[in-house]
Amino acid sequence: MNELAKQLNDTIQTENPNIYAMLSGLGRQIYFPKVGILSQSAEAKKKAKQFNATIGIAIENGAPMHLKVIQDTLSAYDPKDLYEYAPPAGKPELRTAWRAKMLQQNPSLEGKSFGNPIVTNALTHGLSIVADLFADAGDAVIYPDKNWENYELTFGIRRGAELVNFPLYNAAGQFNAEGLQEAILAQKERGKAIVVLNFPNNPTGYTPDAEDGRRIVEAIRAGAEAGINVIAVTDDAYFGLFFENSLHESLFGQLCGLHERVLAVKVDGATKEEYVWGFRVGFVTYGSKSQPLLDALEQKTTGIIRSTISSGPHPSQTFVLHALQSPEYPEQKQQKFEVMKRRANRVKELLDSGDFDDAWNYYPFNSGYFMCLKLKTVDAETLRGHLLDQYGIGTIALGETDLRVAFSCIEEEDLESLYKQIYQGVKDVEKAAAAVK
């Protein structure tokens, strides 16, 4: 094992042996090379006042070499903020700005100890880093039965973890905290569990209320008190899009410092929050009372980034930073929030009208981009194909009964037509099935 990896492991083990025990085999082996091209180039950038012949970029007239046809479309930005490599952990100013944003939007973080957000190539990359650092073959990864299918690829296929699902909703239509606790406590023999909490939920658009949030935290605490090391991951991809009386903060704040056997990890990003899906800018943040431990986890995370993508794209980091620092940002962000909220409210108004009750129920939703219909009479995949072929309407079939509808990409005035046509599609499929009989 590399000496730097040993040093990081020693730090983590000294500061909290439970968190050391959470690391995967790869997580223990990985490190960020302090003596290498990047470190020598960083030193030269500070000290090489005459000639800096270190890192592999081209310089012309004192600025990064670039093509005019590209710079003409980006003329508002200095070439040094576009063409140079960003540091593996991300643009420092952006990391600082995102941390300030986290504190502003999550008052529960006040007084808590957590690291500086590390820039990732959006949310999936952040989750992949978490999987690499903490998931080994056979480890339990716990998340609800209504989930984003990429978790299976990220944790199951890539890392060989065992996926443990529990029903998202209880009988009252609220978050099933009891099911979560049972799933965690079932890992007593393993002594380790990775819990993924995704709110607002994809595919249902559901976020628990404050009381259910408290019960979720208590379920994780119960696992820790039972001797289980819990990596509690908040997938906050749709953070901020809270339209009703739900939690309006990430549970990361309540999970930071919860227990010596709990490591809180926040994965979030500009992707959905700032409506910049193609920019691919995300963040991963760790919560711990120990600064040396946070520093060691950052080094290991940066090692994962260095060994996979080297560093994230610099231009999109610059664009996001510019937006966060702009005086117009809060007002523009609120305007888009109101558009999304009106769409969600209109969907709920339509579904609560009673006009479609013979065709479906809907899962509780109050946030995010999506909602999910629970079909009563037809197969979801059959309906999905029929809607696409006969009506030119795209939806997502999930299992036999569930149909996900993204109201985020439908104009408010078109929502009534959309749901009426989905309903007519159900009737078409019912009629075709009756004819076959």
C-alpha positions, 0 to 999 in steps of 0.5 A: 500500500502506498505510504500516502494511503497509509497516512490517510488511513492512520488519520481516519482510524485515529480520529474515528475507527468506525469510519475507517471500518466503513471504507471499501478496499478501494477506499483504503487503497486510494490517495491523492499524490502529493508528489507528482505532476499536479503538486509540482505544477501547483508549486510552480504556479506560485513560484515560477515567476520567469518561466513555468514549464510544468503542466500540459497546457499551451500559453500565448500572450500571457493567457491560455491559448484558445481559438477565437471561434470559441472565445467569441461565444464566451467573450464575457469570461477571462480565458484563465477561467475557461481553458485552464484545468480546474483543480481536481477538487474543483474551483476553490471560489465555487466550493466556497460559494456552494458551502455558503449557499448550503449554510443559507438554505439549511439552518440546521447546519449552523454550528455543525462541522462539515467539510468543504464541498468537493466538485464532481461531474454532477450527481451520478459522479458524486454517488459513484465516488461514494460507492467507490469509497465505501461499498464492497461486494456484499455490503448492504445499500438500503433505499426505498422501492421507489427509486432512481434505477441508476442506483443499481448500476452505481452500487450493485453492478459496479461495486457488487453491493447487495441492494436492500429495498423497503416500501417508500410509503407506509399505510398512511401514505407517509415515509416508511421510517419503520421499514427503513429502521428494520432494513438497517437493523437487519444488517447487524451481522454485517455491521455496516449499511449504506443508506441512500435518502433521495428527497425530493424522491425520483420517481414520485416527487415526495419529500417527508414532513418534519416529523417523518424527517425526525423519524428517519434520523432516529432510525439511523441513530437506532442502527448506530446504537445497535453497533452498525456503521451507517454511511448516510447519503443524502441524494439532494438532486432536486433540493429546493423544489419543495412546494408544500408542507414538507422538509425544506432542508436536507437531512444532512444537517441533522445527520452531521454529528449524529453518532460516532458510527454515522458518517453523513454524506451530502451529494447535490449539484447545480444540475437541477437546482440551477436548471443547468442539466448539461453543465455537469456540476455537482458536489460531495460533502462530508460531515464529521466533528474531526477536521483531520478526518474531513481532510483525509476524506477529501484527499481520498475523494480527490484521489478517486477524481484524479484516477477517473476524470482527472478534474471536472470541466472548468467552464461550467464551474465558472458559469455556475460561480458567476450565477451564484455571485450575480445580484439577479440570481435570487430573483431569477431562481424564485421566478423559476421556482414559482413556475415549477410550483404552479405546474405541480399544483395544477397537476394535483388539482387535476388529479383531485378532480375525481375525473380519473379515479376509475383509471388510477390513484397517485402516490403522494407528491409535494416536490421535485420534477415528477409524480407517479400514477398507480394504474388500476386496470392496465399494465404500465408498459402496455400503456406507455407504448400505446401513449407513445405510438398513438398519441405521441406522449412519452412517459416512464413505466416502472413495474406493472402499475406505476407510470412516472410523469415529469410535469417539469417539462410540460407547460402549465396550460398543457397539463390538462390535455396531457392527463386527459390523453393519458386517461383516454389511453387507459380506456383504449388499452382497456377496450383492446383487452376486452376485445381479446377476451 
